[in-house]
Amino acid sequence: MIHDDEGGWSMLENETMSVEIGGVTVAQLPRTWVPPTVYRPQQDSALIATALLHEGVAGRDVLDLCTGSGVLAMTAATLGAARVVAVDISRAAVLTTRLNAWRNRLSISVHRGNFDCLPATESFDIIVSNPPYVPASSATPSAVGAQRWDAGDDGRSVLDPLCDRAFDLLRPGGTLLVVQSEFSGEARTLERLQDRGFDAKTVQRTRIPFGPVLSSRRPYLRELGLCEPNCDDEELIVIRGKKTLK
């Protein structure tokens, strides 16, 4: 899932991050500058972008929660969204998203804060999110920058409040798309969304090899009973929640 960032800023050229359906490249993610303190678009970004492409974004209002570099917000804008709002708790992520939107000549409203930072009157047709979801033992000190992917002992410190808040931010008939790892509990996300009133199901899957972060977490994943002794890959999943029409 995650590869260590090198020092300084890096640019992901268009051709390095593409969206494929059935092995055919159907879209390319916007050009993105990423500093070391901001999450870099990777396989999970491309997977949820594929789901966003299937959703039909043109003319709709889109909210990107945990925007990071802004790549999903920019993807929505590129696909013709009527309005795009991006939110992240990280000041560096907010500045990065604003810079990337400006460089790509895209109109995106970017806000710093948690899931409650938007006015109560705000509502959206689609919410997309690539939140932190990697299980991380609270008994082990976090590495510098680990907040980009660490999400508590069970990997759900961001997923759970996201599931709870998304319902109120969506219009009737609206859609939530969220990407996570198998190690952070697919069934728990589905159940939580269903409890909130969503029609929820998994719509995308892909299996990828461990990067440096999950390789270092293998003993902890084994301790949780989530990983075999020699496990070296994970399944990424995208869950879609449809808000019931009322």
VODOBA-767374 format. One record per residue (C-alpha): residue number from 1; z, x, y. Coordinates in Angstrom, 3 decimals. Example, Ala and Ser with C-alpha at 12.3 -4.5 7.8 and 13.67 -1.06 7.14 Angstrom:
2
SITE   nr         Z         X         Y
SITE    1     7.800    12.300    -4.500
SITE    2     7.140    13.670    -1.060
END
This chain:
246
SITE   nr         Z         X         Y
SITE    1     0.000     0.000     0.000
SITE    2     1.082     2.579     2.561
SITE    3    -0.122     6.057     3.329
SITE    4     1.824     8.434     5.552
SITE    5     0.574     8.567     9.134
SITE    6    -0.265    11.902    10.675
SITE    7     1.033    12.836    14.082
SITE    8    -0.832    11.655    17.173
SITE    9    -3.176     8.738    17.615
SITE   10    -5.874     7.937    15.107
SITE   11    -8.916     5.696    15.280
SITE   12   -10.069     3.611    12.341
SITE   13   -13.838     3.356    12.714
SITE   14   -15.461     0.017    11.869
SITE   15   -16.977     1.208     8.637
SITE   16   -13.617     2.349     7.205
SITE   17   -12.096    -1.147     7.011
SITE   18   -14.315    -3.943     5.741
SITE   19   -13.836    -7.354     4.172
SITE   20   -15.499    -7.947     0.812
SITE   21   -16.066   -11.169    -1.105
SITE   22   -17.340   -10.830    -4.652
SITE   23   -17.985    -7.146    -4.076
SITE   24   -20.204    -7.867    -1.066
SITE   25   -19.189    -6.688     2.406
SITE   26   -19.212    -9.757     4.633
SITE   27   -17.308    -8.531     7.678
SITE   28   -15.835    -5.415     9.250
SITE   29   -12.443    -5.233    10.917
SITE   30   -12.462    -4.408    14.631
SITE   31   -12.207    -0.787    15.780
SITE   32    -8.513     0.007    16.028
SITE   33    -6.422     2.769    17.612
SITE   34    -3.070     3.265    15.886
SITE   35    -0.161     5.483    17.014
SITE   36     2.277     6.930    14.451
SITE   37     4.959     4.314    15.202
SITE   38     2.725     1.293    14.488
SITE   39     1.645    -0.027    11.083
SITE   40    -1.841     1.131    10.197
SITE   41    -4.378    -1.435     8.844
SITE   42    -4.713    -0.966     5.108
SITE   43    -5.577    -2.894     1.935
SITE   44    -3.187    -5.725     2.742
SITE   45    -4.842    -6.114     6.159
SITE   46    -8.290    -6.416     4.565
SITE   47    -7.003    -8.855     1.922
SITE   48    -5.538   -11.302     4.416
SITE   49    -8.574   -10.889     6.678
SITE   50   -10.635   -12.129     3.725
SITE   51    -8.437   -15.232     3.515
SITE   52    -8.789   -15.718     7.274
SITE   53   -12.565   -15.532     6.939
SITE   54   -12.477   -18.297     4.314
SITE   55   -10.282   -20.456     6.546
SITE   56   -12.817   -21.187     9.270
SITE   57   -11.385   -19.860    12.516
SITE   58   -14.063   -20.772    15.076
SITE   59   -12.785   -23.074    17.799
SITE   60    -9.193   -23.040    16.573
SITE   61    -5.941   -21.687    18.034
SITE   62    -4.550   -18.741    16.045
SITE   63    -1.146   -17.035    16.073
SITE   64    -0.694   -13.557    14.575
SITE   65     2.965   -12.871    13.781
SITE   66     4.007    -9.238    13.168
SITE   67     0.699    -8.192    14.695
SITE   68     1.198    -4.402    14.447
SITE   69    -2.040    -2.826    15.671
SITE   70    -3.477    -6.276    16.438
SITE   71    -6.192    -6.002    13.819
SITE   72    -5.741    -9.565    12.499
SITE   73    -5.539   -11.048    15.989
SITE   74    -8.752    -9.208    16.871
SITE   75   -10.378   -10.401    13.652
SITE   76    -9.565   -14.002    14.588
SITE   77   -10.960   -13.485    18.098
SITE   78   -14.108   -11.903    16.670
SITE   79   -14.557   -14.895    14.354
SITE   80   -14.621   -17.221    17.364
SITE   81   -11.064   -18.525    17.681
SITE   82   -10.592   -20.631    20.795
SITE   83    -7.287   -18.930    21.604
SITE   84    -5.438   -16.022    19.983
SITE   85    -1.761   -15.181    20.496
SITE   86    -0.139   -12.091    18.948
SITE   87     3.595   -11.412    18.567
SITE   88     5.538    -8.344    17.479
SITE   89     9.119    -7.180    17.962
SITE   90     7.953    -3.599    18.485
SITE   91     7.165    -2.504    22.030
SITE   92     4.737     0.099    20.673
SITE   93     2.910    -2.569    18.658
SITE   94     2.586    -4.828    21.693
SITE   95     1.130    -2.014    23.814
SITE   96    -1.178    -0.978    20.970
SITE   97    -2.489    -4.517    20.487
SITE   98    -3.149    -4.892    24.204
SITE   99    -5.022    -1.601    24.265
SITE  100    -7.064    -2.473    21.181
SITE  101    -7.955    -5.912    22.548
SITE  102    -9.081    -4.319    25.825
SITE  103   -11.147    -1.678    24.044
SITE  104   -12.862    -4.341    21.935
SITE  105   -13.294    -6.691    24.938
SITE  106   -11.361    -9.473    23.253
SITE  107    -9.078   -12.044    24.879
SITE  108    -5.667   -11.974    23.183
SITE  109    -2.300   -12.997    24.634
SITE  110     0.308   -10.518    23.356
SITE  111     4.073   -11.128    23.413
SITE  112     7.054    -8.986    22.455
SITE  113     9.809   -10.707    20.518
SITE  114    10.797   -12.376    17.268
SITE  115     9.534   -15.657    15.829
SITE  116    11.426   -17.634    18.488
SITE  117     9.944   -15.885    21.528
SITE  118     7.260   -18.522    22.165
SITE  119     7.928   -21.724    24.135
SITE  120     8.907   -24.730    22.047
SITE  121     5.782   -26.507    23.282
SITE  122     3.441   -23.943    21.700
SITE  123     1.550   -24.953    18.569
SITE  124    -1.332   -23.537    16.556
SITE  125    -3.949   -24.443    13.996
SITE  126    -3.582   -21.201    12.016
SITE  127    -0.800   -18.643    11.660
SITE  128    -1.634   -15.312    10.041
SITE  129     0.937   -12.653     9.217
SITE  130     1.186    -9.256     7.548
SITE  131     4.959    -8.772     7.843
SITE  132     7.151    -5.957     6.520
SITE  133     7.826    -6.769     2.857
SITE  134     8.810    -3.596     0.985
SITE  135    12.227    -3.762    -0.760
SITE  136    14.525    -1.058     0.634
SITE  137    18.051    -0.316    -0.490
SITE  138    20.591    -0.729     2.309
SITE  139    22.561     2.081     0.665
SITE  140    19.823     4.597     1.498
SITE  141    19.171     5.678     5.106
SITE  142    15.763     4.557     6.342
SITE  143    13.122     7.118     7.219
SITE  144    11.839     7.290    10.782
SITE  145     9.290     4.515    11.307
SITE  146    10.208     2.697     8.092
SITE  147    10.714    -0.564    10.018
SITE  148     6.937    -0.911     9.810
SITE  149     7.248    -1.854     6.134
SITE  150    10.939    -1.998     5.057
SITE  151    12.329    -5.523     4.708
SITE  152    15.858    -5.391     3.322
SITE  153    17.240    -5.091    -0.186
SITE  154    14.885    -7.714    -1.652
SITE  155    11.920    -7.301     0.702
SITE  156    12.493   -10.715     2.282
SITE  157    14.344   -10.082     5.543
SITE  158    11.188   -11.016     7.484
SITE  159     9.420   -13.242     4.961
SITE  160    12.214   -15.832     4.778
SITE  161    12.558   -16.500     8.535
SITE  162     8.760   -16.439     8.816
SITE  163     8.463   -19.179     6.193
SITE  164    11.142   -21.208     7.956
SITE  165     9.718   -20.874    11.491
SITE  166     6.013   -21.258    10.745
SITE  167     6.244   -24.993    10.010
SITE  168     7.424   -25.792    13.539
SITE  169     4.752   -23.594    15.127
SITE  170     1.885   -25.293    13.291
SITE  171     0.147   -28.524    14.214
SITE  172    -0.133   -31.229    11.530
SITE  173    -2.731   -30.047     9.037
SITE  174    -2.315   -26.442    10.207
SITE  175    -2.411   -23.417     7.909
SITE  176    -0.166   -20.398     7.337
SITE  177    -1.612   -17.263     5.715
SITE  178     0.853   -14.524     4.748
SITE  179     0.343   -11.358     2.707
SITE  180     3.058    -9.702     0.628
SITE  181     3.704    -7.622    -2.469
SITE  182     4.550    -8.954    -5.914
SITE  183     7.795    -6.977    -5.537
SITE  184     9.006    -9.222    -2.699
SITE  185     8.854   -12.437    -4.718
SITE  186     5.693   -14.534    -4.881
SITE  187     7.505   -17.498    -6.429
SITE  188    10.258   -17.361    -3.800
SITE  189     7.722   -17.582    -0.961
SITE  190     5.907   -20.487    -2.600
SITE  191     9.186   -22.335    -3.206
SITE  192    10.479   -21.730     0.314
SITE  193     7.255   -22.984     1.889
SITE  194     7.200   -26.043    -0.346
SITE  195    10.811   -26.796     0.581
SITE  196     9.794   -26.724     4.244
SITE  197     7.010   -29.250     3.645
SITE  198     4.007   -27.034     2.989
SITE  199     1.423   -27.461     0.267
SITE  200     1.559   -23.805    -0.789
SITE  201    -0.502   -21.741    -3.210
SITE  202    -1.669   -18.170    -3.766
SITE  203    -5.288   -17.723    -2.663
SITE  204    -5.973   -13.961    -2.865
SITE  205    -4.875   -11.182    -5.230
SITE  206    -5.669    -7.515    -5.620
SITE  207    -4.012    -4.630    -7.462
SITE  208    -3.760    -1.228    -5.775
SITE  209    -2.148     2.112    -6.676
SITE  210     1.188     3.170    -5.212
SITE  211     1.068     5.154    -2.006
SITE  212     3.789     7.608    -0.956
SITE  213     6.265     4.909     0.117
SITE  214     6.274     2.871    -3.080
SITE  215     6.137     6.019    -5.184
SITE  216     9.395     7.035    -3.526
SITE  217    10.832     3.539    -4.173
SITE  218    10.041     3.512    -7.892
SITE  219    13.678     4.202    -8.953
SITE  220    14.932     1.388    -6.715
SITE  221    12.279    -1.036    -7.965
SITE  222    13.303    -0.158   -11.522
SITE  223    16.936    -0.777   -10.599
SITE  224    15.957    -4.266    -9.392
SITE  225    14.065    -4.916   -12.631
SITE  226    10.762    -5.209   -10.787
SITE  227     9.029    -2.137   -12.153
SITE  228     8.532    -0.443   -15.509
SITE  229     9.553     3.238   -15.752
SITE  230     5.968     4.435   -15.439
SITE  231     4.648     1.785   -13.032
SITE  232     2.203     3.157   -10.504
SITE  233     0.533     0.131    -8.924
SITE  234     1.362    -3.169    -7.236
SITE  235    -0.290    -6.530    -6.784
SITE  236    -0.860    -7.692    -3.225
SITE  237    -1.096   -11.449    -2.742
SITE  238    -2.014   -13.830     0.062
SITE  239    -0.192   -17.165     0.108
SITE  240    -1.620   -20.150     1.959
SITE  241     0.624   -22.925     3.208
SITE  242    -0.957   -26.150     4.452
SITE  243     1.240   -28.271     6.711
SITE  244     1.256   -31.884     5.646
SITE  245    -0.556   -34.273     7.950
SITE  246     1.763   -36.727     9.689
END
